[in-house]
């Protein structure tokens, strides 16, 4: 079926009637199928997906379901396309859309909140009040592409214009898939206060969000930026991204090391990205009094927290979900200005037909994979097609 008459297209970017897409069945069951290309509606565009990065949450969704649905006791979500860290090219505009142009390169956020509830109106659309009751209800305006609505493990996807971020031509497709990861780190630092120039920051856990958390903190002027983790090669990447000091927690006590590096004072902020069982208590002990902790990881189990220590020391505890408050736009600006090289965490590339192998590399950390990117076509043919 061709695009509806009220959808704008361009002959330089022809839109086929059918596309390949990976569809999730029962837990762990992904199948490559052919399905109709979706048509954008009001306030939506159609994105030709050029590249998509694999996130640890993708693995959770594929095998267990979206975290919000698990928490809400909702049934396993299936019969849709996962994948949420994608970028691509705008190839069709829904009715009345003029905020973006056909041919424009974009990367995407996951969440388009309902736009009506209190949290959405505050910019906290990743914490939309409709979670649970109307989660994923497109008629209500809520989308979570790759979580409940069709995402990026396909050739095309529909996105609300509120979820799009312009990508500068100086940025490769692979680097552009990392904007949302950097945006999550930026969101965490935003919630901690934003103005962190000259303040000490510890980032615990050198996964993708932690590594880019160190990069964003340094770009915001923090000092010292201290990265903790268990893998020396990842800690070395953290140094290249801007960390002033790194601590391998297998070799030394991280709390004692942070105190030593700060002349006993501790730091002002901790961004906790490890999900380790004692991470919150260790973070609290790294802080000076009145410091702040941002929790950006999902621990596997309930963890004990010394609340009395938090209260005695006037320590603030924040939790973030995803990439709220348009933090991705600020992250993209930093990446465009080359304030840090996010591509350092991109380690492997696969083609979309090889998605299952790409997922294996990401899940098992084959060859110490950090960010695995999947493309719909080779990079060179992508460039020629764009020209």
C-alpha angles and dihedrals in degrees: 000000000000123000114280116263093251091058114091119224136166130223091230088063106040115192117216123218094235135039140183116252137169110234125198117229122168118350110306093005114123122171129186108228140165115245138162119282106249121241120230118239132197112331091007138109134196113241122202100218111229100170138000130191123217117239127195087242089061088061090049092049094048094051104028111009135254113321093237091053093048090051091048093049092241121154121266109282114233145150092066139089119266126203123099111180098078138136133190149130128304107241104165136026126214121228112303096001113144101144091092134034131225108260094030117135114233142171123207146230119220102229133063103176123209089266091219108076126086095257095048090051088053091054092256094119091146085066095045111169089231091075107123098011100048102006108155093003102147092188087061089051095251120133132170102179111211091013104063104344127052113292143180109304088094142065097260138020137181116236134186110240089240089067097055129099122188113242119214116232090238088070121084120230090250093052091047091059087063096060092090091051091052087044091058090053090047091051091054093051090045091057090049090058107283097231101088101145108144093006124122117248131186118197113194119202121032098223118127095283092043094048092049089042089062089047094050093045091053092046088054089056101256119160129223102019108190122189121197128194147121104257119076094202092055091046088053089055087051089057091052089051092054111277110148093204135014129202125200102210091204089065103039142012106270095211093052091045093051091048090050093049091050097044091252095305101104125215133289099233139024122196105199112207102152105076089213116162096248097031097113094049092047090047091053091052091051091058131086115234112290092025126144135233125203116199112209100158134078111230113216093232139016110286131207115245127193096230093174090061090052092050096044090052098041092239120171121218123202132180124201132194118205126307108331133163093037089285088150090070091057092045091052090051090055091048092047089052089050091238085151136000106244090178088077089082094051104098109159139029129199136173119252093251087061094053094126091057090046090053090051091053090050096044097045095033090234110196086003091293113195107170117012115195125201121204132200092213136006115282094245095051088046090057093047091048090052091052 
